[in-house]
Amino acid sequence: MTFLALQDAAGPAFFDVLAPADGIDQVGAWMVALFTLAVYSFLYKDNPFYKFAEHVFVGAGTAFFTLQYYEEGIREPLVEYIHSASNLDAGQMVSLGGYEVAPMIAIGLRAVAALFGLMLLVRLVKSDSWAPRWPLAIMVGVYAALKMTGETQAKLVLPVQGLMRPLTNPNAAAWSSDWSRIQDTAIFHTVGTTVMVLGTVFALSHFLFTYKRTPLLGGVSRVGVMVLMVTFGSMFGFTVLGRIALLIERVETLGKTTGNGYQMAGADGGMLAALTSPPLLVGGLIVLVLVAAKLSGKDDDDGEPARG
């Protein structure tokens, strides 16, 4: 029996770049365990494992976004666009920013955009040059105009539109014994809309600084502060729950690589399989290295031995 046959009979090979037919990816399992546990090792303190994972993440992210920006900012809108526009027949139009224009006009405008991009790069050669100011001014002006309309629509028009609705819903049932459908009842609609309208008015009253703080305005303002605190608390809770969801996902991913063909020894589901799986071995290695560094006195951030 050959070595490859023995290897196939024994189970999936370690560090197999191409996952076998059963879908077990040894390289992926070890990388998931290494980088996940290395990042969470920062909860103990800053250490070489965390720095390694951090540098790999930054480097891989930089490479990914560099290629993405090249694809979406140079190759597709410039090279491929000009090539397809130049091959159109006479009389055909091409889309440019949602408008149908002649191919030569589109190619000329794309060439002007490419020229502005090159003018921005002049700053790398001469920082005080006049060339980058023109494209930068155009970018800031256009972005400010687009952002102003978008922010006004999202943070002013839509909220005001949401408040301008009736407090009652005649098309909904008055009440429902099914609590899973209580939000579709008329009473729930009336109470919810009333709370939203009054909460908005109370919160806005807290920012009225041009009127004297009478007892009535002061009381309404205090209620508005409570509304704001509830809002900020719910936003913070939503953020925390999102981070907990990410933690649960990471733990679930690590659990999938505990045994189930990823182990170095033992059968699936056994104690030996769990102890020789990538998460347990990588976690044990990180703990042993940190404990050894602590015992050897090389624990300070500046590299100096710890003083008693």
C-alpha positions in Angstrom: 0.0 0.0 0.0 1.4 3.4 -1.0 1.8 6.4 1.3 -1.1 8.2 -0.3 -3.3 5.2 0.2 -2.4 5.0 3.8 -3.0 8.7 4.2 -6.5 8.4 2.7 -7.3 5.4 4.8 -6.2 7.2 8.0 -8.4 10.2 7.4 -8.0 13.8 6.0 -4.5 15.1 5.6 -3.3 18.0 7.8 -2.8 21.4 6.2 -4.4 20.3 3.0 -4.7 23.4 0.9 -7.4 21.8 -1.2 -10.2 20.5 1.0 -11.1 16.9 0.4 -14.4 15.7 -0.9 -16.0 15.6 2.5 -15.5 19.4 2.9 -12.9 19.2 5.7 -10.4 22.1 5.4 -7.5 21.6 7.7 -5.8 24.8 6.8 -8.9 26.8 7.3 -9.7 25.2 10.6 -6.2 26.0 12.0 -6.2 29.5 10.7 -9.7 30.2 12.2 -8.6 28.9 15.6 -5.2 30.7 15.5 -6.5 34.2 14.5 -9.7 34.0 16.6 -7.9 33.0 19.8 -5.0 35.3 19.1 -7.3 38.3 18.8 -9.1 37.4 22.0 -5.8 36.9 23.8 -5.7 40.7 24.0 -8.2 40.4 26.8 -5.3 39.3 28.9 -2.8 41.9 27.7 -1.0 43.0 24.6 1.1 40.1 23.4 2.9 38.8 20.3 0.0 36.6 19.2 -2.4 39.6 19.1 0.2 41.7 17.3 0.7 39.0 14.7 -3.1 38.7 14.1 -3.4 42.5 14.0 -0.7 42.9 11.4 -2.0 40.1 9.2 -5.5 41.6 9.4 -4.3 45.1 8.5 -2.1 43.7 5.7 -4.8 41.5 4.2 -7.4 44.3 4.5 -5.1 46.7 2.8 -4.4 44.3 -0.1 -8.1 43.5 -0.5 -9.3 47.1 -0.6 -6.4 48.1 -2.9 -7.5 45.5 -5.4 -11.2 46.5 -4.9 -10.4 50.2 -5.5 -8.4 49.3 -8.5 -11.3 47.2 -9.9 -14.0 49.7 -9.1 -12.1 52.9 -9.6 -9.8 52.3 -12.5 -10.4 49.1 -14.5 -14.2 49.1 -14.7 -15.1 52.8 -14.9 -12.1 53.7 -17.1 -10.5 50.9 -19.1 -13.6 48.7 -19.7 -16.0 51.6 -20.0 -13.9 53.4 -22.6 -13.3 50.2 -24.5 -17.0 49.3 -24.7 -18.0 52.9 -25.5 -15.4 53.1 -28.4 -16.8 49.9 -29.9 -20.3 51.2 -30.2 -21.9 51.7 -33.6 -22.7 55.2 -34.9 -25.8 56.6 -33.4 -25.8 54.5 -30.3 -25.8 56.1 -26.9 -24.0 55.2 -23.7 -25.1 55.7 -20.1 -23.1 58.1 -18.0 -24.4 58.9 -14.5 -27.9 57.9 -15.4 -28.0 60.0 -18.6 -27.8 58.8 -22.2 -24.9 60.6 -24.0 -22.9 60.2 -27.1 -19.9 57.8 -26.8 -17.3 60.5 -27.6 -18.7 62.8 -24.9 -18.7 60.0 -22.3 -15.1 59.1 -23.2 -14.0 62.7 -23.0 -15.6 63.1 -19.5 -14.0 59.9 -18.3 -10.7 61.3 -19.6 -11.2 64.5 -17.6 -11.9 62.4 -14.5 -8.7 60.5 -15.0 -6.8 63.8 -15.4 -8.3 65.0 -12.1 -7.2 61.7 -10.5 -3.6 62.2 -11.7 -3.7 65.8 -10.5 -4.5 64.5 -7.0 -1.4 62.3 -7.1 0.8 65.3 -7.7 0.7 65.9 -3.9 2.9 62.9 -3.5 5.6 64.6 -5.4 5.1 68.3 -4.4 2.9 68.8 -1.4 2.3 72.6 -2.0 1.4 72.3 -5.6 -1.7 73.9 -7.0 -2.7 70.9 -9.1 -4.4 68.8 -6.3 -6.5 71.8 -5.2 -8.8 71.7 -8.2 -10.0 68.1 -8.0 -10.1 68.3 -4.2 -12.4 71.3 -4.4 -14.7 69.6 -6.9 -14.8 66.5 -4.7 -15.6 68.4 -1.5 -18.3 70.6 -3.3 -20.1 67.7 -5.0 -19.9 65.5 -1.9 -21.2 68.3 0.3 -24.2 68.9 -2.0 -25.0 65.2 -2.3 -24.6 64.6 1.5 -26.7 67.7 2.3 -29.7 66.5 0.3 -29.3 62.9 1.6 -28.9 63.9 5.3 -31.9 66.3 5.0 -34.0 63.6 3.5 -33.0 60.9 6.0 -32.8 63.0 9.2 -35.5 65.7 8.6 -38.0 64.9 5.9 -38.5 61.2 6.7 -38.8 61.7 10.5 -41.3 64.6 10.1 -43.2 62.5 7.5 -43.3 59.6 10.1 -44.9 61.9 12.7 -47.6 63.2 10.3 -49.9 60.2 10.4 -53.2 59.6 12.2 -53.3 58.4 15.8 -55.9 55.8 15.0 -56.1 53.0 12.5 -59.7 52.2 11.6 -58.6 49.3 9.4 -57.1 47.3 12.3 -58.9 45.2 14.9 -59.5 46.8 18.2 -57.8 44.1 20.2 -56.4 40.6 19.7 -56.1 37.7 22.2 -53.1 36.5 20.2 -50.1 38.3 21.7 -47.9 37.6 18.7 -50.2 39.9 16.7 -50.8 42.6 19.3 -48.7 45.1 17.2 -51.4 44.9 14.5 -54.2 46.1 16.7 -55.7 49.6 16.8 -54.9 50.1 20.5 -51.2 49.3 20.0 -51.1 51.6 16.9 -52.6 54.5 18.9 -50.4 54.1 22.0 -47.2 53.6 19.9 -47.9 56.7 17.7 -48.8 58.8 20.7 -45.6 57.8 22.6 -43.5 58.6 19.5 -45.1 62.0 18.9 -44.9 63.1 22.6 -41.4 61.7 23.0 -40.2 63.7 19.9 -41.8 66.9 21.2 -40.4 66.4 24.7 -36.9 65.6 23.4 -36.9 68.7 21.2 -38.1 70.9 24.1 -34.9 70.1 25.9 -33.0 72.1 23.2 -35.1 75.3 23.5 -32.6 77.8 24.9 -34.3 81.0 23.7 -37.2 80.8 26.2 -37.2 81.2 30.0 -37.1 77.9 31.9 -40.6 78.0 33.4 -41.7 75.1 35.6 -43.8 73.8 32.7 -40.9 73.9 30.2 -38.5 72.6 32.8 -40.7 69.6 33.5 -41.2 68.9 29.9 -37.4 69.2 29.3 -36.7 66.7 32.1 -39.1 64.2 30.4 -37.2 64.9 27.1 -33.9 64.0 28.9 -35.4 60.7 30.0 -36.5 60.0 26.5 -33.0 60.8 25.2 -31.5 58.5 27.8 -33.8 55.7 26.9 -32.9 56.2 23.2 -29.1 56.2 23.9 -29.5 53.2 26.2 -31.3 51.2 23.5 -28.7 52.1 20.9 -25.9 51.0 23.2 -27.8 47.8 24.0 -28.2 47.1 20.3 -24.5 47.7 19.8 -23.6 45.3 22.7 -26.0 42.7 21.4 -24.4 42.9 18.0 -20.9 42.3 19.5 -22.3 39.4 21.5 -23.8 38.0 18.3 -20.3 38.2 16.7 -18.8 36.4 19.7 -21.5 33.6 19.5 -20.7 33.2 15.8 -17.0 32.9 16.6 -17.6 30.3 19.3 -19.9 28.4 17.0 -17.2 28.3 14.3 -14.6 27.1 16.8 -17.0 24.5 18.0 -17.4 23.1 14.4 -13.6 22.5 14.3 -13.6 20.6 17.6 -13.3 17.0 16.3 -15.5 16.1 13.3 -12.5 15.2 11.3 -10.2 18.1 12.3 -8.6 16.4 15.3 -5.1 15.0 15.3 -6.0 11.9 17.3 -9.1 10.1 18.6 -12.5 9.4 17.2 -15.1 12.1 16.4 -17.0 13.0 19.6 -14.5 11.6 22.0 -12.5 13.5 24.6 -9.2 12.8 22.9 -10.6 14.2 19.6 -11.6 17.4 21.4 -8.3 17.8 23.1 -6.3 17.4 19.9 -8.5 19.7 17.8 -7.2 23.1 16.5 -9.1 25.3 19.0 -7.8 23.4 22.1 -4.3 23.0 20.8 -3.9 26.7 19.7 -5.5 27.9 22.9 -3.3 25.8 25.0 -0.2 27.0 23.1 -1.2 30.7 23.6 -1.8 30.1 27.3 1.5 28.2 27.8 3.5 31.0 26.1 1.8 33.7 28.1 2.3 31.8 31.4 6.0 31.1 30.5 6.5 34.8 29.7 4.9 35.8 33.0 7.0 33.4 35.0 10.2 34.4 33.2 9.7 38.1 34.1 9.4 39.2 30.5 6.0 40.6 31.0 6.4 44.4 30.8 5.4 46.2 27.7 8.8 47.8 27.4 10.5 44.5 27.4 12.3 45.0 30.7 12.1 42.3 33.4 9.4 42.8 36.0 10.7 44.2 39.2 9.6 42.8 42.6 
